[in-house]
Amino acid sequence: MKKQLLAGVFIIVTSVLLNAEVAIDIGEIVVVDKKDDSLSKTFTSKTVEKGKNIYVPDILQYEPEVDVKRRSVISDNADMISIRGLSGSRILLNLNGRSLNAAGVVGGYYNDWSTIPMDNIEKIQIIKGGSDVKYGNNALGGVINIITKKPTEKLETGLFSSYGFAKDIDYIENFRAYSSYKKGIFGYSISGSYSKSDEFLWNNDYEAKNISGNFYFDMPYDGELSIGTQYTNTKRGFIINNRKSTNPTDPLFYQKINPDYPLASGEIIAPGWGNIFQPGPGSYWDKEKTYLDLGYKQPIGDYFAEFKIYKNIENRFEKNYSSHLTSNTYTDGILVLNRKVESDRSWGSYLNIKRELEKHNLETGFEYKYLGYGDIKAFYYDKTYNNNVTYTGGPQSQEGNVYALYIKDEYKLNDNLSILPGLRYDYYKVNPLNGSTVKKLDDSYLSKSLSLSYKLSDKTKFLLSGYIKSRTPQMPEVYWWSQGLTGGTNDLKSEKNNAIEFSLSHKFSEEQKITLSAFNYNIDDYIMFRFGINPGNKRAVYNIDNVHIYGGSLDYRGRYNKINYYANITIQKSKKGYDMYDQAKLTNELDYMPKFKLNLGAEWELNEKNSFSFNWRFVDNQKSLENYLNFATSYFVLYTIKSYNLFDFEYKFKYSKNLDFSLYAQNLFNESYSERFGYPMPGRVIGVTGKLNF
């Protein structure tokens, strides 16, 4: 591993000696309300219309080296995105520079995509891998930067609506509105959205409301003050298990309890175990999340400084109702749990300073994050239904603190060749609170990165990066390491990724481009998180000595006459070392990592008023190691999630300069497929959209 990294550094140094505009190669998706062909002619940008897309994953699913794994069409906040096989707590999600990653523990570490509707997004930046030291701790796999629309002196206002349905879904509704304007020293950008979906899986109906505002004030000496706020309210039904048996060796495992819904696995209301946490008909959460931001940007001579402070406030109001399948002495629909979970109280701040010299672009910064949540308040629970087990909720059991300092440079040796060294120091600390038995964890590390950017010509760019980057255990991992099956008796070490990345981009013309990329990751002490792997339904967090991930992609896009088209292919593989809980050695690969993925699409402008587009997505077989309990014995079963082909089609009609309509079909050929084991996706979805801009 270390030899491979040294080899990568040697290649960089050798290339510098040979001879060589730069920046870390960021894939950028420009999100527009109305297509502008000039936007698609930049070297690295792709342009997409918001249209029927409701959340960010709807767009990212067509990206090379990005995998999407959902449990439902729009109503899931579970782990959905992975970049080069790394997901969840290994991806940093930012909105206008501030972190959106939830604190975790109370329900697990997750990225809540329902808080980022498409109404006010202008750009999505994707940084694959961890070569940029500006981003740390949980950015091992990459960074997704969401950038909202900045106001201009031209008033922009838009309305959008869509309606869809499928054989087993009566409606999928989405409504959006936005407005932005700048007058004098003041500018604003505000938006709102409403989404609603009928249940497809048993009890997973969904409703979400979002309103956000960003306000900008021009300050003396070219400074800018920004204030941001966003509020999201999501009501989502918990998915109910629809299998007559939880034992996959029992034929009843493949028989439905409720014939009106697909055969599917359920979920557990977290955190907790027992009857009152098994969802019954009508169970749901009503979640409120608020983001608050205050930022300031200021040029000072040759320097440019940016400061931001932000706060997350999330509460979940949860109700569960009895199921006669859980307790045969109860009928369905009796309230058995009513509680409030203060699931996120995180906040953070950062200060970045840049200076551009003749041959250097220097940047340094400091970052602080507080990771925490509040109390769990049980207003009511049915002790009898819970087999006389007492449940009282409880106070916050732990908190986390992250301190980070980084420095990086872009050193231009000549007009074509630049090198980018970078260092980042992170200190991470988890403390138990309120008498909790959660173990304390202190860890720190120094990440090192060195990249080379070489412009072979005005049309061709080359980038090579070698780095060692670490990721400390996150709060949910620390909690279940100490409270779960291992009981904290083993050491829990930080991950260290010894990585080499490569990309080559060539522009055949202003309208045709191709990008080739490759990566090789050797991750020491990979942290594995397994759910409920013994009769007590305990979880296990532990290190795997090494995980090797490697692969690459080829991405081509262009325009011919009035046809925009793209095609990309991703090939990737993984190999893990000794897994202490896979004693049967059922697999030496990571879960949910297709070896092969292909995307193909085109948009054809028939005339000024009519156009149509299609997207085809093929995803290869995926493996999933699932745990089951049978007669007080816990065991693993390796499943294959079969490959699938999805074909989406959309016809657009431009009624006037400001008014558009479209007719779309997702999964046009009604493919039967799953993106996650145990959760089938719906078949063909038909819908219409309307869009008004003025």
N, C-alpha and C positions, 0 to 999 in steps of 0.2 A: 504493500500500500504506500509506505513512505517513499519507496524507491520510485513508484509511479509519479508521485507528486514532485520529487526532485527532478525526474525526467522532464516533467512539464515545465518546471522553472528553467531548466537548462535550455529547453527549446526557445523559451521567451528571450533569455539572455542572448542566445546565438542569433536570433532573428534581429535583435536590436543592433548587433555588431554588423549585420549585413547592410543596413540602411533604413526611412518610412514615413484629422478631425475625429475627433474621437468622442467617446463616451461609452459607458457600458451599454451594450446593445439592448435597448428596451423595445419590446414589441408593443406598439401603441394602436389601440382601436379607437377611432374617432366616431362617436355616437351622435347621429344627427337626426333632426326631425324631417329633414328634406335633403335628398341626395344632391351633392355638389361635386361634379367630376374632378374639379381641381384638387379636392382634398385627397383623392386616391392616388395622386401622383407624387406624394412624398415618398422618401426611400423606405421608411420602416412602417408607415401607418397603413392601417386598413380602415375602411369606412363602412359603417353599417347603419341602417335606419332602426330607430327604436321599435316602431311598428307594433307587431303582436308580442314582441319580447316583453315579459313582465319583470323578470329579475336577471341579474348579471349572469348567472350560470346558463341562461337561455342563449347568450351570445358566446360564452367561453367554450361551449361544447363543440364548436367547430374549429377550435384552435389546435395546432399540432402540439404534442407533448402535454396536453391538458385532458384529464379524464373527469367525467361527470357521473356520479352515482347517486340517484335520487330514489326516494321511496314513493313519491307521488308527484303530480304535475307541478303544482305551485304551493303545496301546503306543508312543506317539510323544512325544518331548520337543521336537520342532521348533517353530518359531514358529507359534503357533496362534491368538493373539488379537490383534485390532486394534480400536482405538477411534477412530472418525471417520477411518478410513483410515490411522492411524499405529500402528505395531506394533513388536515386538521391543525394540530399545534405546531406544525412545521411550515405553515404558510402565514405570512403576515398580511392582513387586510387593512388598508388605510382608506380614509375618506378625507380628502384635502389635507393630507399630511398627518392626520391623527389616527391612532390605532382604534379599530373597531372590534378586535378580538375580545370576547367576553372572558371574565375571570375564571369561569369553569367551576368545578366542584359540585355545585348545586345543579346537577343535570349534565355535567360534563363540559369539556372545552369545545367550543363550537364557533363557527362564523354564522351569524344570523342574517341570511340574505334577505329576509322579509323586511329588514330595516333599510334596504337600499333599493327602492323601486327605480324604474328607468326614467321617470319624468324629468329630472333635472341634471342628468349625467351628460357631460360633454366628452370626456375621454376616459378610457380604461387602459392603464399602463400595466404590462405584465413583465416582470423581471424573473426569468427562469433561473433557478439556482441561487446560491448565496454569495456570489462574488463581490457584490456591492456592500462594503462595510458600513455604509450609512444605516443599513437595516440589520438588526441583530436579534439575538435570543431565539425567537420562534420563526426566523426567516431562513431556515436551513434549506427549505425546498423552493422558496421564491417569495415574491411580493406581488400583490394585486393592489394598485393604486387607483382609487376612484376619484375623479376630478369633476367637480360640478361646474355649471355654466357661469361665466363671469358676465356681469351686466355691461352693456354698451349704451351709447347715446341714442341708439335706435330701440324703440320699444318693441319687445318681442313677447308674444302671447300665443299660447297654443292649447288646444283641447284634443283629447284622444279618447276613443272608446273601442272596446272589442267585446265580442260575445262568441263563445264556442260551446260545443256540446259533443258528446260521444254516445255510443250505445248504452253505456252504464253511467254516464255523467249527464245530468240534465242541463247544467250551465257552468261555464267558466267566464266570469265577468271581470273586466278591468276598465277603470276610468282614470284618466290623468289630466292634470291642468298645470300650467306653469306660466310665469310672467317674469321678465327681467328688464331693467331699465336703469340708466345712469343719468342723473341731472345734477350738474355742478359737481360739488364734492361728495355727493351721496349717490350710492347705487344699491340696488337690491336684486335678489333672485329668489323667488318663492315658488313653491310647488306643492301639489297635493295629489294623492292617489287613493283609490278604493278598489280592492280586489275581493272576489268572492268565488268560491268553488263548491259545487255539490260533492258529496262524498262518493268516492270510487271504492276504496277499501272500507271496511266496516267501521263506521263512526268517525272517519277522518274528514268531515266537512271543515271549511276554512273561510275566514273573513279577516281582512286586514285594512286598516286605515292609516295613512301617513300624511303628515304635513311638515314641511321644512322651510326654513328661511335663512338666507345668508345676506348680511348687510355690510356694506363697505363704505368707509369714510376716508377721503383723501386728507392726509395730514401734512404739516409743514415739512419742507425739505424732501419732497417726494416719498414720504412715508405713507403707509396704508394700515388702517385699523379695520379688522374684520370681526364680526360677531355672528356666530352660527348657532342655530337651534333646530332640533328635529324631534318629532314625537311620533311614535308608532304604536298602534294598538292592534294586537293580533289575537283572534279567538280561533283555537284549533282543537278539534276533537282528537282524543287519543285513539290510536289504532287498536282494535280489539282482535285478539287471536281468533282465527276462524278455522282452526284445525281441531278435530275431535280428540287427537292425542298429540302430545309434545315429543313422543318417542318416534324417531324416523324409521325404526325397524317394525313399528306397528302399522298395519294397513290403514288404521283409522287416521294416521297422520296425513293421509291424502284424501280424507273425506271432510266435507264442509259441515260446520255447525249451523251456519245461516246460509241457506241456498241463494239468498238475494245478493251476496257479495262474493268476490273472488276468494279462492283459497289463498290465505296469507297468514304470515306470522304477526303477532301483536307487539306491543311495547310495554315497558314498565314505567310507571310514574316515578320519577327520581327526585331526590334520593330516598331510598327506603326499600323495605321488602316486607312481605306479608300480604294478606288478603286485601287490605285497603289500598294497596298500590297496584293491584291488578285491575286494569280499566274495565268498567262495566258500561252497558249502553247509556249514552248521554254524557259520559265523562269528558271533561275539557279543561283547557287552561285559557285564561284571559290575561294576556301579557301586555304590559305597558313598558315601553323603553323610551328614554329621553337622552339625547346627546346635547351637550352644551359646550361651545367652543369660544375662545377669545384669542385672537392672533394679531400680531403686529409685524410689519415688514418695513425695513428702513435701510436705504443706502447711506453709508458713512464714508465719504472719500472714495477710496478704492475698494472698500469693503461693502458687503451686503449682508445684513443680519435679519434673521427671521425667528420669531418667538411665538410659541403657542402653548396654551394650557387648556385642558379639556376634562370633561367629566361624563361618566356613564351612570345612569340610574335605571335599573330594571326591576320590576316587580311582576310576579306571576300569581294570579289568583286561581287556585285549582279546586275543582270539585270532582269527586268520584261517586259513582252510584253503584249499587249492588248488582251482582249478576248471579242468577240461580245456578250457573255453571261453576261459580267459585264456591258458593255456599248453598246447598240444596234446601236450607231452611229459610232462605230469603227469596223473594220474587225480584224481578228486574226493576231498577229505577228508584231504589230507596237510597237517600243520601247517606254515605258512609265516611266521607272525608271532605272537609272544607278547611282550606288553609291558604296562607299567604307566604310566598317564598320571595325574600328580598335577594334576588339572584345575582345582582351585579351592583357594586358600589365603587368601581374602579375609577381612577383618574390618573392623569399624567401631564407632563410638560416636556418641551424640548427647546433648545436654542441652537441654531445653525448659523455659522458665519462663513462666508465665501470671499475669496479675493482672487482676481484674475490678473496675472502678470504677463510679461511678454511670452514666456515659455511655460508658465505654470498656471494651472487652475487649482488653487488650494481650497479645501473645505474641511471644517472641523465642527464638532457639535457635541452637546451634552444632552442626555435624555434621562428622565426619571419616570417610572411607572409604579403606581400603587395598585395591587391586585387584591380585591376584597369583595365581600358580599355582606349581607345583613343577616337578620334572624329568619328562622322558619317559625311562623306563628300558626299553631293548630287551633282554629276556632271550634272545630267539632270533629270527632271521629267516633266510629261505632266499635267499641271494644269487643263486643260479642262477635261481630262479623270478623274481627281481626284475631279470632281464636284466643281472646282474653289477653292479647299482647298489648301493653300500654304504649301509646305514641303521644308525645307531647311537643314535637318539634324541637327547637333548641336555638341557641345563639350561634353566632359565627364561630367556627372552630379553628380557622387559620387565616393568615394574611401573607401576601407576598410583596416584596420590594425589589425593583430592578433599577440599577444605576449603570449607566453606560457612557463611554467617551470614545469618540472615533476621530480619525484624521485620514484624509486621502488626498491624492494629488493626481493631476493629469499633466505629465511632463512631455512637452512637444519637442522631440529631437529635431524634427524638420516638418515641412508641410504635410508629410504623409504618415510619419511614424510617431506614435506616442506610447508611453508606458504609464500604467496606472497602479501605483503601489497604495496599499491601505492597511491600517491597523484599527482594531476595535477591541476595547476592554469592557467586559460585562461583569457585573457583580450581582448575584441573585441570592435572595434570602427568603426563606419561608419560616414563619413563627407560628407555634400553636397559640390559641387564645381561649379564654374562658374555661380553663381547666381541661382542655382537650388533651387526649392522649396521642394526637398526631405528632409525628416526629419532626424535629427541627432540621432544616437543611440550609447549609451555606455553601455556595459554590461561586467560582470566578474563572474566567478564562480570557485568553488573548487570541483573537481571530486575526489571521494574516492572509492577505490577498495580493496578488500581482498579476496584472493583465497587460496585454499588448494589443494595440489597435493599429492596423496597417492599411492605408488606403492605396491599393494597388493601382487604381485609376479613379476617375470621377464616377465610374459605374460599379466599381468592385471594392468591397471592404472585407477585411479579415479581422477576427477577434479571437484571441486565445487567453484563457484565464486559468490560473492555478491557485488554489487556496485551501486553507485549513480553517474550518468554521465549526463552532460548537453550539449545542443547544442544551440548556439545563432542563431538568424535569419541571413540568408545569404543576400548578397546584393540585389539579385532580390526580395527577400521577403520584405526587408526594403523599396525598391523602390515602389513596388505595394501595400504595406501597406499604405504608405503615399500618393501615387499618384492614387491609385485605388479606389475601391468603398467605402472603409471605410474612406478614406481621412485622415488616421492617427488619427482619433478622439478616437479610443480605444487604450488601451495599447497593445503592442506586447511583449510578455514575452518569455524568453528562455525555451526550453523544458528541462525536467528533467526526466531521466529514472531511476526508482527504479527497479533494475534487479536482478534476480537470474538465474544462468546457471549451468548446470550439464552435465558431460560426463563420460562415462565408456567405456574403450577400452580393448578388450581381444583378445589375439593372440593364436588361437588354435594350430597353428604350424607355421613354417617359411613361409607357403604359404596360410594361412587362418586367417582372422581377422574380427572382428565385433566391431562396435562402436555404442553405444546408447547415445543419447543426448536429453536434455530437456531444455526449457527456459521459463521464465515468466517475461514479461515486463509490468510495469505500468508507462506510460509516462504522466506526468502532463504537461499541457499547450502545447499540441501537435499543431504544426503550420500547418495549412491547407492553400493550395494555389489553388484557383479555377480560371479558365480562363473564361473571357467574360461572366459574369453572369447578365448583365442587357442590356437594349437596346443600351447603349453607348459602348458595347463590353468591358467594364472595367473589370479588374481582382480584386479579393478580397484575402487578406491575413489576417488571424485572428487565434486566439487560440481556440482549443477545450479543455475543462477543463481536460479531461483525455481520454487516449486510452489504452486499455488493449490488449496485444498480448501474446499468449502463444501457446506452441506446442512442437514438438520433432521429432526425426528421428531415424531410424535404418539403418545402412549401413554395408553391408557384402560384402567381396570380397575374392577371393582365386584362387587357381590353382589346377587342377586335371589332371595328365598326361600332355597333351599338350594343355589343355583348360584353359585360363584365363577367369574368370567370375566375375560379380558384381551384386548386387541388393541393392537398397535403397528405403525407403519409408519415406515420410514427411507428418506429420499431423499438421495443424496450424489453429488458429482461431483468430479473432480480434473483439473487441467491443469498439465503441466510445461513448463518452458522448454527451452533447448537442452541436449540429451543427447549428449555427445561420442562415445559408443559406439553410439548409434542413428543412424548416418549416413543410413540409408534413411528415417528418420522414420516408422517403422512405427506408432508410437502417440505421442500427446501426453498419455496418461493414466498414472497409477500402476498397477502390477500389483495384482491381487486386490482390487479395490474395486467391489463391485456397486453399480449406481446405485439399485437398488430392493430393499428387503427388507421382508417382512411376516411377523408372528407373530400367531397367534390360538390361544386355548386356553380351556378351561373344566373345572371339576370339579363334578360333581353328586352330592350326598349323597342317595341314594335313601331310606335310612333309617339307623338307628343303626349298622347292621352293614355296609351295602353302599354303595359309591360307585364312580364311574368318572370318568376324566379323559381329555382328549385335548389334543394340541398339534399345530398345523400350522405349518410353517415354509417360506416361499418365499424363495429367493435368486435374484436376477437373474443374467444373464450376467456373467462376469468375464473380463478380459484378462490374459494372461501372456506376457511377452517372454522366450523361451527361447533359449539359445545352443547351437549344435551344431558339431561338427568333421567336415569332409568333405574327404578327400584333402589334409590339412594346411592346410585353409582353415577359418577360424572365421566363422560367420555366425549371424544372429538370425532366428528365426521367431516371428511373433505368433500365438498360439493363443487360442481362445475356450473357456473352461470353461462349458459350457452351464448354463442355469438349471435349478433343481430344486425339486420339492415333496416335503416329507417330512411324513408323518402318523404320530404316535405315540399309542398308546392304552394305558391301564392300568385294570384293575379291581382294587379293594381290598376285602378282606373282613376285618372286625374279629371275630376269634374270641372274644376276651375283652377285659377292660379293658387288659391289658398285651401281648396277642399279636395281631399283624396278619399277613395274607398278601396277596400281590398277584400278578396275572398281567399281563404287559405285552408289547407288540409295538412295536418301533421300525421305522420305515420300513415301515409296515403294507402299503402297496400295492407294495412291492418295486421302488421307483424305482431306476433305474440312474443313478448320479451320482458326481461327484468334487468334493471341496472344494479340492484342489490338483491342478494339471495333472500327469498321469502316474501318479496314485495313486488307482485306483478304490476306492470304499467298498463295504462289503458290502451285500447286499440285506436282506430282512426278517430281523430278529432277534427271536426269541421267548424269553421268560424268566419266571421266578418269583422271588419274594422272600419272606423271612420276617423278622419284626422282633419282638423281645422287649424291653420296657422294664420296669424295676422299681426 
